[in-house]
Each structure stands twice: as C-alpha cells, then as structure tokens.
Amino acid sequence: MASNKEFLTYAAEQLSDLDGVSFRPMMGEYVLYYRGKVVGGIYDDCLLVKPTQSAKSMMPDAAFELPYPGGKEMLAADVDDRELLCRLIPAVADDLPEPKKRRQR
C-alpha cells in the first residue's frame, strides 16, 4: 500500500526544524535522508527509522516493523513527537557510516 502525500507533508513539517532533511519517492513510499544519509522512510503511512544503537536507546519500547516484504526490520517512530524526532534523526545519522562516493561516468 502506498503512503499518502498528506502523511508525508505532516512528517516533513514535524522535521522542519532540522536542516538537511529530504524525502525521495520510491515505489509509492518515501525514503528519508538526513545530510545525505538514508536514516529511514515512510512506509504505509508510518515513519520508520534504521535500528541503530541511538534509535534503540531513545525509543526502547518502539516496535520493529518491516518496511516492505523482504526488507530489514526498522523501528516505528512516533511522528507526533516533534521534539523526539528532531533529536532522533541526527542521532541515527551519526551512527551510520558515510555514504560511499559514486564514481563519475
């Protein structure tokens, strides 16, 4: 099931205090980037983040969910908790390695 644009708009508004947040549409869903790193996405109108150590410690009771069949489990984040989101997204990004540089053709 594809996510609706209203949910995307709401999630983007909740994260509007952070510089470097962007979403990219992908097969009816939206991948969440923070400063060039994939930190999560919107899947079936639910904000999911990568289960890094920071995410697990900041959301100890969060449910693990599959973003799509065959995908890796991610943590469901409370999109209504703006303060938590604005601390969570940078922390998750800090836990992740730098993206690999693509070779120019």
Backbone as CSV, one residue per row, in Angstrom:
resi,resn,N_x,N_y,N_z,CA_x,CA_y,CA_z,C_x,C_y,C_z
1,MET,0.839,-1.174,0.000,0.000,0.000,0.000,0.887,1.241,0.000
2,ALA,0.613,2.178,-0.824,1.412,3.391,-0.926,1.032,4.388,0.170
3,SER,2.023,5.167,0.584,1.784,6.210,1.576,1.147,7.414,0.898
4,ASN,0.333,8.151,1.653,-0.308,9.316,1.044,0.522,10.578,1.290
5,LYS,0.326,11.543,0.429,1.115,12.780,0.483,0.807,13.609,1.718
6,GLU,-0.398,13.496,2.261,-0.731,14.240,3.468,0.157,13.810,4.638
7,PHE,0.392,12.493,4.748,1.259,11.999,5.812,2.689,12.472,5.584
8,LEU,3.149,12.436,4.351,4.487,12.935,4.018,4.619,14.407,4.402
9,THR,3.627,15.216,4.063,3.652,16.639,4.390,3.709,16.843,5.896
10,TYR,2.924,16.074,6.639,2.922,16.182,8.096,4.291,15.810,8.673
11,ALA,4.859,14.710,8.210,6.173,14.283,8.699,7.238,15.327,8.370
12,ALA,7.182,15.887,7.174,8.143,16.923,6.782,8.004,18.160,7.675
13,GLU,6.773,18.520,8.018,6.551,19.658,8.926,7.120,19.376,10.310
14,GLN,6.961,18.148,10.780,7.485,17.783,12.092,9.014,17.877,12.129
15,LEU,9.659,17.652,10.989,11.120,17.676,10.906,11.658,18.994,10.359
16,SER,10.805,19.993,10.215,11.204,21.236,9.567,12.249,22.031,10.354
17,ASP,12.442,21.754,11.637,13.473,22.442,12.411,14.883,21.957,12.075
18,LEU,14.986,20.823,11.397,16.291,20.263,11.043,16.690,20.679,9.630
19,ASP,17.925,21.138,9.481,18.470,21.402,8.145,19.018,20.097,7.585
20,GLY,18.814,19.866,6.318,19.378,18.687,5.684,18.451,17.502,5.591
21,VAL,17.162,17.682,5.884,16.187,16.598,5.770,15.567,16.648,4.378
22,SER,15.487,15.491,3.744,14.807,15.415,2.454,14.161,14.042,2.311
23,PHE,13.177,13.990,1.444,12.481,12.745,1.144,12.583,12.494,-0.346
24,ARG,12.705,11.225,-0.718,12.749,10.859,-2.132,11.701,9.774,-2.370
25,PRO,10.820,10.005,-3.335,9.809,8.976,-3.612,10.457,7.719,-4.186
26,MET,9.949,6.566,-3.723,10.467,5.302,-4.220,9.364,4.256,-4.151
27,MET,8.837,3.878,-5.284,7.824,2.832,-5.412,6.619,3.062,-4.500
28,GLY,6.107,4.282,-4.471,4.922,4.593,-3.697,5.189,4.947,-2.251
29,GLU,6.427,4.834,-1.827,6.816,5.173,-0.459,7.841,6.308,-0.535
30,TYR,8.405,6.709,0.603,9.342,7.834,0.625,10.538,7.499,1.505
31,VAL,11.732,7.616,0.948,12.959,7.381,1.693,13.355,8.690,2.366
32,LEU,13.744,8.618,3.635,14.120,9.787,4.427,15.643,9.900,4.472
33,TYR,16.144,11.058,4.031,17.571,11.348,4.070,17.834,12.458,5.072
34,TYR,18.962,12.355,5.750,19.426,13.451,6.601,20.894,13.664,6.282
35,ARG,21.189,14.838,5.740,22.552,15.202,5.339,23.207,14.124,4.487
36,GLY,22.444,13.632,3.522,22.962,12.677,2.552,22.934,11.221,2.969
37,LYS,22.507,10.931,4.191,22.444,9.551,4.666,20.994,9.085,4.729
38,VAL,20.770,7.844,4.333,19.439,7.252,4.458,19.255,6.857,5.920
39,VAL,18.310,7.500,6.588,18.070,7.212,8.006,16.750,6.494,8.241
40,GLY,15.893,6.439,7.237,14.603,5.784,7.393,13.708,6.070,6.218
41,GLY,12.413,6.068,6.478,11.462,6.335,5.408,10.032,6.272,5.899
42,ILE,9.150,6.585,4.989,7.716,6.494,5.254,7.191,5.312,4.451
43,TYR,6.656,4.361,5.180,6.136,3.133,4.576,4.741,2.892,5.132
44,ASP,3.761,2.784,4.270,2.364,2.572,4.683,1.937,3.583,5.746
45,ASP,2.243,4.843,5.497,1.890,5.946,6.392,2.418,5.748,7.813
46,CYS,3.630,5.246,7.912,4.308,5.064,9.186,5.760,5.505,8.998
47,LEU,6.282,6.288,9.931,7.671,6.722,9.873,8.541,5.667,10.532
48,LEU,9.416,5.063,9.750,10.326,4.042,10.254,11.751,4.550,10.150
49,VAL,12.580,4.243,11.155,13.986,4.629,11.138,14.851,3.389,11.291
50,LYS,16.099,3.512,10.835,17.032,2.401,10.966,17.269,2.121,12.447
51,PRO,17.373,0.841,12.805,17.509,0.468,14.222,18.948,0.581,14.727
52,THR,19.486,1.786,14.729,20.836,1.999,15.241,20.811,1.962,16.766
53,GLN,21.996,1.973,17.365,22.084,1.961,18.821,21.377,3.161,19.429
54,SER,21.546,4.335,18.816,20.884,5.541,19.330,19.369,5.425,19.246
55,ALA,18.874,4.909,18.129,17.427,4.770,17.962,16.855,3.812,18.999
56,LYS,17.542,2.729,19.236,17.065,1.760,20.224,17.064,2.341,21.627
57,SER,18.091,3.134,21.953,18.141,3.692,23.305,17.150,4.853,23.485
58,MET,16.886,5.611,22.425,15.946,6.732,22.524,14.492,6.271,22.475
59,MET,14.258,5.114,21.869,12.892,4.571,21.750,12.898,3.103,22.185
60,PRO,13.125,2.836,23.474,13.258,1.443,23.914,12.005,0.593,23.722
61,ASP,10.852,1.229,23.658,9.605,0.472,23.515,9.065,0.472,22.088
62,ALA,9.831,1.002,21.156,9.368,1.081,19.767,9.253,-0.315,19.157
63,ALA,8.260,-0.464,18.309,8.028,-1.736,17.641,8.922,-1.869,16.406
64,PHE,9.405,-3.073,16.167,10.133,-3.363,14.942,9.107,-3.703,13.871
65,GLU,9.273,-3.119,12.692,8.353,-3.381,11.586,9.136,-3.557,10.300
66,LEU,8.568,-4.323,9.387,9.168,-4.488,8.064,8.647,-3.383,7.151
67,PRO,9.533,-2.660,6.485,9.070,-1.593,5.598,8.370,-2.143,4.356
68,TYR,8.778,-3.318,3.924,8.202,-3.986,2.754,8.608,-5.448,2.833
69,PRO,7.924,-6.329,2.139,8.279,-7.751,2.198,9.730,-7.972,1.770
70,GLY,10.466,-8.665,2.605,11.867,-8.955,2.314,12.831,-7.874,2.792
71,GLY,12.311,-6.780,3.328,13.159,-5.693,3.831,13.679,-5.997,5.222
72,LYS,14.625,-5.190,5.663,15.164,-5.330,7.015,14.257,-4.603,7.997
73,GLU,14.164,-5.144,9.198,13.316,-4.525,10.220,13.810,-3.127,10.556
74,MET,12.854,-2.240,10.797,13.141,-0.870,11.188,12.282,-0.545,12.406
75,LEU,12.618,0.546,13.081,11.858,0.956,14.262,10.789,1.969,13.893
76,ALA,9.594,1.778,14.414,8.497,2.721,14.189,8.682,3.913,15.118
77,ALA,8.727,5.114,14.538,8.902,6.343,15.313,7.561,7.052,15.437
78,ASP,7.370,7.710,16.565,6.145,8.472,16.797,6.253,9.801,16.076
79,VAL,5.572,9.924,14.950,5.670,11.134,14.129,5.050,12.340,14.832
80,ASP,4.243,12.116,15.844,3.615,13.220,16.565,4.543,13.856,17.603
81,ASP,5.628,13.188,17.951,6.568,13.694,18.951,7.700,14.456,18.258
82,ARG,7.433,15.715,17.964,8.371,16.555,17.206,9.737,16.672,17.904
83,GLU,9.712,16.871,19.212,10.966,17.035,19.960,11.842,15.790,19.849
84,LEU,11.247,14.620,20.030,11.994,13.372,19.910,12.535,13.204,18.498
85,LEU,11.713,13.458,17.498,12.158,13.301,16.109,13.359,14.183,15.786
86,CYS,13.346,15.399,16.292,14.429,16.339,15.987,15.727,15.977,16.711
87,ARG,15.653,15.118,17.711,16.862,14.575,18.349,17.230,13.227,17.739
88,LEU,16.204,12.453,17.371,16.397,11.104,16.863,17.092,11.064,15.501
89,ILE,16.605,11.835,14.556,17.122,11.760,13.179,18.616,12.080,13.116
90,PRO,19.105,13.165,13.750,20.555,13.403,13.728,21.347,12.302,14.440
91,ALA,20.800,11.751,15.531,21.493,10.687,16.258,21.622,9.431,15.403
92,VAL,20.558,9.078,14.685,20.607,7.913,13.797,21.645,8.158,12.711
93,ALA,21.645,9.342,12.129,22.611,9.664,11.069,24.042,9.581,11.589
94,ASP,24.274,10.036,12.806,25.619,9.970,13.385,26.090,8.534,13.570
95,ASP,25.172,7.611,13.804,25.521,6.195,13.981,25.874,5.504,12.666
96,LEU,25.449,6.072,11.562,25.630,5.429,10.264,26.944,5.847,9.608
97,PRO,27.525,4.950,8.795,28.758,5.320,8.091,28.468,6.357,7.003
98,GLU,29.499,7.041,6.585,29.357,7.999,5.488,28.952,7.251,4.227
99,PRO,28.109,7.867,3.385,27.723,7.200,2.139,28.935,7.038,1.230
100,LYS,28.936,5.951,0.482,30.029,5.694,-0.457,29.933,6.672,-1.617
101,LYS,31.067,7.154,-2.047,31.113,8.068,-3.192,30.864,7.289,-4.467
102,ARG,30.012,7.854,-5.311,29.743,7.233,-6.611,30.801,7.689,-7.606
103,ARG,31.192,6.781,-8.458,32.168,7.129,-9.491,31.482,7.890,-10.607
104,GLN,32.139,8.928,-11.072,31.606,9.695,-12.203,31.817,8.899,-13.478
105,ARG,30.851,8.961,-14.369,30.986,8.247,-15.650,31.420,9.184,-16.721
